[in-house]
């Protein structure tokens, strides 16, 4: 599964630092963890089961900064199934 532009638009926003944010997007349930700056770094996308866990895919974000704090690299990578 590729992350499309509508989902990337949600993931480019800043949220509460060090939090787990849950949202619904079209037919998917999203849950993502944020870093100290409030940027999403870990994404679970799929459908929630009866226990509240998301069954689907797991993605991790790679952020690289230069010496001035500017983002050099911003890349989402699929890490496998989310259970």
Secondary structure, 3 states (H helix, E strand, C coil): CCCCHHHHHHHCCECCCCCEEEEEECCEEEEEEECCCCEEEEEEEEEECCCCCEEEEEEEEEEEECCCCCEEEEEEEEEEEEC
